[in-house]
Amino acid sequence: IDVYVTGSNSKFLSSDIITEFKGRGDEIYVMPLSFSEFATVYSGSKEEIFNEYMLHGGMPLSLTYKTDDKKETYLKNLFQMTYLTDIVERHKIKDVQKIDDLIRVLASSIGSLINSNKIANTYKTLVDKSISVNTIEEYLKYLEEAYIIKKVERYDVKGRKNIGATKKYYFVDPGLRNAKLDFLQSDFGHVMENIIYNELIYRGYSVNVGVVTVNERNSNNSTSKVQLE
């Protein structure tokens, strides 16, 4: 027989399952709907379908709701009552507001190269509170383990190696990202980049942020080395 074990709460995160069944099973990671899957069940022009996908994402149950208000309430509750609650219970986090604010900072920073120090500075600016670098790194790990965000390292295209401390974080679903920003920040280019990243993962690729150093001619006819993404 084949036994399939599913779970999405704090007692059954993927890392626990893999530990318990080490060497005796496989993990099947189920992601939200890709755009092509979403397009088969949502009516409208290609532009209308894509705009809807960018805003509310591909969590399957959201397709059963007919109004924006109901979809957005569902996504906000899903994030708060399932994802965030599981993390808080699992890791016994006392200051829930601190990790909730951090998620908002990350949601505002998709598509940007960041590190823990930069996140701390952004947190201070947006939330007007301080958070330690160690706490940020712990919380980022928790969010990755819960499959809310994905970390993408920088990669030297010519040197063929990972470089630097800065990296990017993407959300597993644009709807979940938008839910943490109350659906007020569209950021078309950044959300598009997040969707493209997810699409590459759907297709089985591993993804890095490519960095290449080139010589750029200045106005005084001299040259300088510049890093391009």
The 8 nearest C-alpha neighbors of each residue, nearest first, counted from 0:
[[1, 2, 3, 24, 4, 23, 25, 20],
 [2, 0, 3, 24, 4, 25, 23, 26],
 [1, 3, 4, 0, 24, 5, 25, 23],
 [2, 4, 5, 1, 24, 27, 26, 25],
 [5, 3, 2, 6, 16, 11, 26, 1],
 [6, 4, 3, 7, 11, 13, 16, 12],
 [5, 7, 11, 8, 12, 4, 13, 10],
 [6, 8, 11, 12, 9, 5, 10, 81],
 [7, 9, 11, 10, 85, 6, 12, 81],
 [8, 10, 85, 89, 11, 12, 86, 88],
 [11, 9, 8, 12, 89, 15, 7, 6],
 [10, 12, 6, 8, 9, 7, 15, 13],
 [11, 13, 15, 14, 9, 10, 7, 8],
 [12, 14, 16, 15, 17, 11, 144, 26],
 [15, 13, 17, 16, 12, 18, 144, 11],
 [16, 14, 18, 13, 17, 12, 19, 11],
 [15, 17, 13, 19, 18, 14, 20, 11],
 [16, 18, 20, 14, 21, 15, 19, 13],
 [19, 17, 15, 21, 16, 20, 14, 13],
 [18, 20, 16, 17, 21, 15, 14, 23],
 [19, 21, 23, 17, 18, 24, 16, 22],
 [22, 20, 18, 17, 23, 19, 24, 16],
 [21, 23, 24, 20, 25, 17, 18, 19],
 [24, 22, 20, 21, 25, 19, 17, 18],
 [23, 25, 20, 22, 21, 26, 17, 2],
 [26, 24, 27, 23, 17, 22, 20, 21],
 [25, 27, 28, 24, 17, 13, 16, 29],
 [28, 26, 29, 25, 5, 3, 30, 13],
 [27, 29, 26, 30, 13, 146, 25, 31],
 [30, 28, 27, 31, 32, 26, 201, 5],
 [29, 31, 28, 32, 171, 33, 201, 172],
 [32, 30, 58, 57, 33, 172, 59, 29],
 [33, 31, 57, 36, 37, 58, 34, 30],
 [32, 34, 36, 35, 37, 31, 57, 198],
 [33, 35, 37, 36, 38, 32, 52, 57],
 [34, 36, 38, 37, 33, 39, 32, 40],
 [37, 35, 33, 34, 38, 39, 32, 40],
 [36, 38, 34, 35, 39, 40, 32, 33],
 [37, 39, 35, 41, 36, 40, 34, 48],
 [40, 38, 36, 37, 41, 35, 42, 34],
 [39, 41, 38, 37, 42, 36, 62, 35],
 [42, 40, 38, 39, 37, 48, 43, 62],
 [41, 43, 40, 48, 44, 38, 39, 47],
 [44, 42, 47, 48, 45, 41, 46, 38],
 [43, 45, 47, 46, 48, 42, 49, 41],
 [46, 44, 48, 47, 49, 43, 38, 50],
 [45, 47, 49, 44, 48, 50, 43, 51],
 [48, 46, 44, 50, 49, 45, 43, 51],
 [49, 47, 45, 51, 46, 50, 43, 44],
 [48, 50, 52, 46, 51, 47, 53, 45],
 [51, 49, 53, 47, 52, 48, 46, 54],
 [50, 52, 48, 54, 49, 53, 55, 47],
 [53, 51, 56, 49, 54, 50, 55, 48],
 [54, 52, 50, 51, 56, 55, 173, 49],
 [53, 55, 51, 52, 174, 56, 50, 173],
 [56, 54, 174, 52, 51, 53, 173, 57],
 [57, 55, 174, 52, 173, 53, 172, 54],
 [56, 58, 32, 31, 59, 37, 52, 172],
 [57, 59, 31, 61, 60, 56, 32, 172],
 [60, 58, 61, 62, 57, 32, 31, 63],
 [59, 61, 62, 63, 58, 64, 57, 73],
 [60, 62, 63, 70, 59, 64, 58, 73],
 [63, 61, 60, 64, 59, 65, 58, 41],
 [62, 64, 61, 60, 65, 59, 70, 66],
 [65, 63, 62, 61, 70, 66, 69, 60],
 [64, 66, 63, 67, 69, 62, 70, 61],
 [67, 65, 68, 69, 64, 70, 71, 63],
 [66, 68, 70, 69, 71, 65, 64, 55],
 [69, 67, 71, 66, 70, 72, 73, 65],
 [68, 70, 72, 71, 66, 67, 64, 73],
 [71, 69, 67, 73, 61, 72, 68, 64],
 [70, 72, 74, 68, 73, 69, 67, 75],
 [73, 71, 69, 75, 70, 74, 76, 68],
 [72, 74, 70, 76, 71, 75, 77, 69],
 [75, 73, 77, 71, 76, 72, 178, 78],
 [76, 74, 72, 178, 78, 77, 73, 71],
 [77, 75, 79, 73, 78, 74, 80, 72],
 [78, 76, 74, 81, 75, 80, 79, 73],
 [77, 79, 82, 75, 76, 81, 80, 83],
 [78, 80, 76, 83, 77, 81, 75, 82],
 [81, 79, 84, 76, 77, 78, 83, 82],
 [82, 80, 77, 84, 78, 79, 83, 85],
 [81, 83, 78, 85, 84, 79, 80, 86],
 [82, 84, 79, 86, 85, 81, 78, 87],
 [85, 83, 87, 80, 81, 86, 82, 88],
 [84, 86, 9, 88, 82, 83, 87, 8],
 [85, 87, 89, 83, 84, 88, 90, 9],
 [86, 88, 92, 84, 91, 85, 90, 89],
 [89, 87, 91, 85, 86, 90, 84, 9],
 [88, 90, 86, 9, 87, 91, 85, 10],
 [89, 91, 87, 92, 88, 86, 141, 85],
 [92, 90, 88, 87, 89, 93, 86, 94],
 [93, 91, 87, 90, 94, 95, 88, 86],
 [92, 94, 95, 91, 87, 96, 97, 90],
 [95, 93, 96, 97, 92, 98, 87, 99],
 [96, 94, 97, 98, 93, 99, 92, 87],
 [97, 95, 99, 94, 98, 100, 101, 93],
 [96, 98, 100, 95, 99, 94, 101, 130],
 [97, 99, 101, 100, 96, 95, 102, 138],
 [100, 98, 96, 102, 101, 97, 95, 103],
 [99, 101, 103, 97, 98, 102, 96, 104],
 [102, 100, 98, 104, 103, 99, 97, 105],
 [101, 103, 105, 99, 104, 100, 106, 98],
 [104, 102, 106, 100, 101, 105, 179, 107],
 [103, 105, 101, 107, 102, 106, 122, 108],
 [106, 104, 108, 102, 107, 103, 101, 109],
 [107, 105, 103, 104, 108, 176, 109, 102],
 [106, 108, 104, 105, 109, 103, 180, 184],
 [109, 107, 105, 106, 111, 110, 104, 168],
 [110, 108, 111, 169, 106, 168, 107, 189],
 [109, 111, 189, 108, 167, 192, 112, 193],
 [112, 110, 109, 108, 167, 113, 166, 168],
 [111, 113, 166, 167, 165, 110, 114, 108],
 [114, 112, 165, 166, 117, 111, 167, 118],
 [113, 115, 165, 117, 116, 118, 164, 166],
 [114, 116, 118, 117, 132, 119, 135, 136],
 [117, 115, 119, 118, 114, 132, 120, 113],
 [116, 118, 120, 114, 119, 115, 113, 121],
 [117, 119, 115, 121, 116, 120, 122, 114],
 [120, 118, 122, 116, 117, 121, 130, 115],
 [121, 119, 117, 123, 122, 118, 124, 116],
 [120, 122, 124, 118, 123, 119, 125, 117],
 [123, 121, 119, 125, 120, 124, 126, 118],
 [122, 124, 127, 128, 120, 121, 129, 126],
 [123, 125, 121, 122, 127, 126, 120, 128],
 [126, 124, 122, 123, 127, 121, 104, 128],
 [125, 127, 128, 122, 123, 124, 100, 121],
 [126, 128, 123, 124, 125, 129, 122, 121],
 [129, 127, 123, 126, 130, 122, 124, 125],
 [130, 128, 123, 131, 127, 122, 119, 120],
 [129, 131, 119, 132, 134, 128, 135, 122],
 [132, 130, 134, 133, 135, 129, 119, 116],
 [131, 133, 135, 134, 115, 116, 136, 119],
 [134, 132, 136, 131, 135, 137, 115, 130],
 [133, 135, 137, 131, 132, 136, 138, 130],
 [136, 134, 132, 138, 133, 137, 139, 131],
 [135, 137, 139, 133, 134, 138, 132, 140],
 [138, 136, 134, 140, 135, 139, 133, 141],
 [137, 139, 141, 135, 140, 136, 134, 142],
 [140, 138, 136, 142, 141, 137, 135, 143],
 [139, 141, 143, 137, 138, 142, 144, 136],
 [140, 142, 138, 144, 139, 143, 145, 137],
 [143, 141, 139, 145, 140, 144, 147, 148],
 [144, 142, 146, 140, 148, 145, 141, 147],
 [143, 145, 141, 146, 142, 140, 14, 12],
 [144, 146, 142, 143, 147, 141, 12, 82],
 [147, 145, 143, 144, 148, 142, 171, 149],
 [146, 148, 142, 145, 171, 170, 143, 149],
 [149, 147, 170, 143, 169, 146, 171, 142],
 [148, 150, 169, 168, 143, 170, 151, 171],
 [149, 151, 168, 167, 152, 169, 148, 166],
 [152, 150, 167, 207, 166, 168, 208, 149],
 [151, 153, 166, 207, 208, 154, 150, 167],
 [154, 152, 208, 162, 161, 207, 166, 209],
 [153, 155, 161, 209, 160, 162, 208, 210],
 [156, 154, 210, 158, 159, 160, 157, 161],
 [155, 157, 159, 211, 158, 210, 209, 154],
 [158, 156, 159, 155, 211, 212, 210, 160],
 [157, 159, 155, 160, 156, 154, 161, 211],
 [160, 158, 156, 155, 157, 154, 161, 162],
 [159, 161, 155, 154, 158, 162, 156, 157],
 [160, 162, 154, 153, 155, 152, 163, 159],
 [163, 161, 153, 154, 160, 155, 164, 152],
 [164, 162, 165, 153, 161, 166, 152, 154],
 [163, 165, 114, 166, 162, 153, 113, 152],
 [166, 164, 114, 113, 112, 163, 153, 167],
 [165, 167, 152, 112, 113, 151, 153, 114],
 [168, 166, 112, 151, 150, 111, 113, 110],
 [167, 169, 150, 149, 109, 151, 148, 170],
 [170, 168, 149, 148, 193, 109, 171, 167],
 [169, 171, 148, 172, 147, 176, 149, 173],
 [170, 172, 148, 147, 169, 197, 146, 149],
 [171, 173, 170, 174, 175, 56, 57, 176],
 [174, 172, 56, 176, 175, 53, 177, 170],
 [175, 173, 56, 55, 177, 176, 172, 54],
 [176, 174, 178, 173, 172, 177, 74, 179],
 [175, 177, 173, 174, 178, 106, 179, 170],
 [176, 178, 182, 174, 180, 179, 175, 173],
 [179, 177, 175, 181, 75, 180, 176, 182],
 [178, 180, 177, 181, 176, 103, 175, 106],
 [179, 181, 177, 182, 178, 183, 103, 184],
 [180, 182, 178, 183, 179, 177, 184, 75],
 [183, 181, 177, 180, 178, 184, 185, 54],
 [182, 184, 181, 180, 185, 177, 178, 186],
 [185, 183, 186, 182, 180, 177, 181, 107],
 [184, 186, 187, 183, 182, 190, 54, 177],
 [187, 185, 189, 188, 184, 190, 191, 107],
 [188, 186, 190, 185, 189, 191, 53, 192],
 [189, 187, 191, 190, 186, 192, 110, 185],
 [188, 190, 192, 110, 191, 186, 187, 109],
 [189, 191, 193, 187, 192, 188, 186, 194],
 [192, 190, 188, 194, 189, 193, 187, 195],
 [191, 193, 189, 195, 190, 194, 196, 188],
 [194, 192, 190, 196, 191, 195, 169, 197],
 [195, 193, 197, 191, 196, 192, 198, 190],
 [196, 194, 198, 192, 197, 193, 191, 199],
 [195, 197, 193, 199, 194, 198, 192, 200],
 [198, 196, 200, 194, 195, 199, 201, 193],
 [197, 199, 201, 195, 200, 196, 194, 202],
 [200, 198, 202, 196, 201, 197, 204, 195],
 [199, 201, 197, 203, 204, 202, 198, 196],
 [202, 200, 198, 199, 203, 197, 33, 204],
 [203, 201, 199, 200, 204, 198, 197, 205],
 [202, 204, 200, 201, 199, 205, 198, 206],
 [205, 203, 200, 199, 202, 206, 201, 198],
 [204, 206, 200, 203, 207, 199, 151, 202],
 [207, 205, 204, 151, 208, 196, 199, 200],
 [208, 206, 152, 151, 153, 154, 209, 205],
 [207, 209, 153, 154, 152, 210, 151, 206],
 [208, 210, 154, 228, 156, 207, 153, 155],
 [211, 209, 228, 155, 227, 156, 154, 208],
 [210, 212, 227, 156, 226, 155, 213, 157],
 [213, 211, 226, 225, 227, 224, 210, 214],
 [214, 212, 225, 224, 215, 226, 211, 227],
 [213, 215, 224, 223, 222, 225, 216, 212],
 [214, 216, 222, 223, 224, 213, 217, 225],
 [217, 215, 222, 221, 220, 223, 214, 218],
 [216, 218, 220, 221, 219, 222, 215, 223],
 [217, 219, 220, 216, 221, 222, 215, 223],
 [220, 218, 217, 221, 216, 222, 223, 215],
 [221, 219, 217, 218, 216, 222, 215, 223],
 [222, 220, 217, 219, 216, 223, 218, 215],
 [223, 221, 216, 215, 217, 214, 220, 224],
 [224, 222, 215, 214, 225, 216, 221, 217],
 [223, 225, 214, 213, 215, 212, 226, 222],
 [224, 226, 213, 212, 214, 223, 227, 215],
 [227, 225, 212, 211, 213, 210, 228, 224],
 [226, 228, 211, 210, 212, 225, 213, 209],
 [227, 210, 209, 211, 226, 208, 212, 153]]
